[in-house]
């Protein structure tokens, strides 16, 4: 009798509990790269969503771009997050790509936003692009491409808050390829 009672209690506990943090992959918008630029006092943010597709010979990726803009960076991010049909998932962000124009102001604004955000991947990197940002993403949209260009030259997002001076890599397009150009030194 006691064994049946304990068994029933355990069975009820197992049925009532569950994976509360479980998220279906199809309900997430997994973001790989984010571009940020500022034109005429308006921040323009583009998030590159990875859409994996299973094929016979492995997995292939297609990309979708989500856009938002506002007078401040946080609102531009919120515009994308609030208007997305799926939950924006920022824990896989590989690169924050910043426009060369007004880079200091954009990086400072991003640092403020980043300090408040707990969901952005701490292992992602911050990069400056000399070319137009949409051109950088079109050169090779593979989300690992920028990492392969930078190799050991990248600055991780987690390093933004614990250094006084950082060196941010600058990329440019040359002969239809993305290449490392130089570092931009920024006093934090």
C-alpha positions, 0 to 999 in steps of 0.5 A: 500500500505504501509503495503504491502511494509513493509510486502515485506521488512520484508519478504525479510529480513527474507529470506536473513538472516539466521543462519550463525554460524549453523553447522550440527552435522554430519559435526563435529568431536566432541572430548571428550578426548585428549591424549598427549605423547612425545617419542624421541622428537616427540609429539603424540596426539590422539583425541577421537571422540564421535559418538552418535547413536540413539537407541530405548532405548536412545543414545549409543556412539561409538568412533573413534581415530584421531592421529597426531605427530610432533616435536612440539605440535601445529603442531601435533594438526594441523596435526589432524585438517588438515587431518580430513574429518570433522571439529574438534570440541574441545568445548566438550573436557572433559579431556587432558590426559598426559603421566607420562613420560616428564609430566612437559615438555608436560604440559608447551608445552600444556599451550602455545598451550592452551593460543593461542586456543580459541576453547578448552573447558575451563571446561575440565580437565588435567590429568596425566596417569601412564599407557600407554595412549592407555590403559587408553582409553581402560579401559573404553572409556566412555567419562564421566568415568574419571570424575567419577573417579576424582570427585572433584580432577580434575584441570580445564583447565581454572585454568592453567593460573591463578595459580602459582602452580597447582596440577594435578591428576595422574591416574593409572590402577589397576585390570582393573579399572582406579583409582586416585593415587596421585597429581603431583605438578607443578610450573607454 
